[in-house]
Amino acid sequence: MELIRAHHSVGEANLHLQFTPKYRRDIFRDEAVKEVCEESFRETADKLDLVINALAFGPDHVHVFVGACKNHSVADIVRRLKGASSRRIRQECWNLVRSKLWGKSFWSGGYFYRSVGSTTDEAIQFYIEKSQGKHWTTLDHEEYKHRKGTQTTISQFVA
């Protein structure tokens, strides 16, 4: 990743974000929903002059590594990403997710965020490949929901 140069500043601002659908349902098992969500994230990031360094889906959550965040607060980035993607999913894929959700909400109200300092593309790729695979090992939502385990964090891989 490169330092971002502006008129009076030089630096980097990277975030690791994680969002979950309402009720932590396994909505992202459907490829169409993942595609619409990813397209929406990328379009929104483009409008905000952000860079999506990596994006990975588990059956019931999404990880987004966003860079070039210097002009936006974490809350603003999250609000814009979740709002736009929720709207798109309701417009284009609601029939695919309606049975798993109640009401018109798509995302849960909360989110995870971590400021990620100087890191490499390889570290992010390693994190995604090694930690996301475990989320796809079970097909039963109830079993997955009740399963307890430790989750690998990006801090173990940050250079």
N, C-alpha and C positions, 0 to 999 in steps of 0.2 A: 504494500500500500504506500501511496505517496503522500507527502505533505501537501496541504492545500494552501495555495498562495492567494491572498486577497490584497486589496489596496494597502492596508496597514497591519496585516497580520499574516502569520505563517503557523501552521499547526495541523493537527488531525483530531477529529472527533468521531469516534466509532461507537456504535451501540449494538448490543446483542438484545433483541426483543423476543419475547415469546408470548403468543396469544392462544387462548383456548376458546372453542365454541361454547355457547351456553350449555350448561349441564355436562360439560366435558364429553360430548358425544363423539363417536368415531366417524365424523362427517367426511374426513379427508380420505377415506377409503375409495371414494368415487373420484376417478381421474378428472371428470368434467369440472367438478367443484374445485379441485386443486388448480386446474388450468385457469379458471376464471379468477380465482383468488390471486394467483401469481401475476396474471396480466394486470389486475387492478393495482396490486402493490407496486409493480414496475411503472405503471402510468402515473400513479400518485407520487412516487419518488422522483420521477422525471419532472413533474410540475413543481416540486419543492426543491429542485436541484440537489437531490440526495443521490447517493450511489448505493445500490443493493449489492453488497459484496458476496452474499450467499443467502440462500433460501432453502429451507428443508421442512418437509411435512412429516409428522407422525400421524397416526390415525385420528388423534383427537387434539392436535395442537400444531402450531407452526412456529419455527424459529426464523427470525429475520436478522441478518447482520447488515446494519446500515452504516454508511460512511458519509463524510462531508456534512455533518450535522451541526455545524457551528452557528447557523442562523436560526435554529429552531429548538424549542424546548422538547424534552422527552415527551411530555404530555401532549404537545401539539402534534408531534410526529405520530404518536400512537393514535390520537383522535382521528387524524386524517387518513392513516392507513386502514384502521378498522372501519371507519365510517364509509369510505369509498368502496371497500371490498364487500361490506355488508349490503350496501345498496346494489352492487352489481350481482352478487349471489342471489339476492331476492328477486331481481329482475330476470336473470338468466337461468338459475338453477333451483328455484324455490321448490319445484315439484320433487327434486331429488333429496331435499333435506327436511322438508316440512314434517314428515312422520317422526323425526327425531327431536324436533324442537316444538315449543309451545309459544304462542304469541309471534311477534314479528322480530324479535331480537335474534341476531345470529351469534355475536360474540358475547362472552361473559364480560362483566364490568371491569375486572381486574386485568393485570398484565405483569409480566416479569421484565425488568430491564437491568442491564449492567453496562456500565461504561467499559469499553474494551480499549485498553491503551495500545501501544505499539504492538502490532501483531502481523503475522504474515498470511498471505493467501493460503499457503500450505497448512498452517495451523488451523485455519477455519475449515478447510476441506477435510483435514484429518478428523476434526471434531464432528462434522456432519456425517462422514462415512462411518465412523466408529460408534457414535452414540445413537444415531437414528435407526440403525438396523434393528436394534432390540425392540423397538416399538412395533415392528411389523411381524413379530414371531407368533402372536396369537390372533385368531380371527374372532374370538368370542368377546363381545364388548363387556359383558358382566365380569368375566374372568379378568380382563385387562383392567377394568375399573377398580377391582379389589386387590390387584396384585401390588405388593409393596416391594420396593427395592431402591437402591441408591442410583442417582442419576449423575452421570459424568458432567462436569461443568467445564466451561471454556477456560476458566482460570488454570486448569491443569495443563492446558496446551498453549497458553499465551507466551510468546517469546519475550 
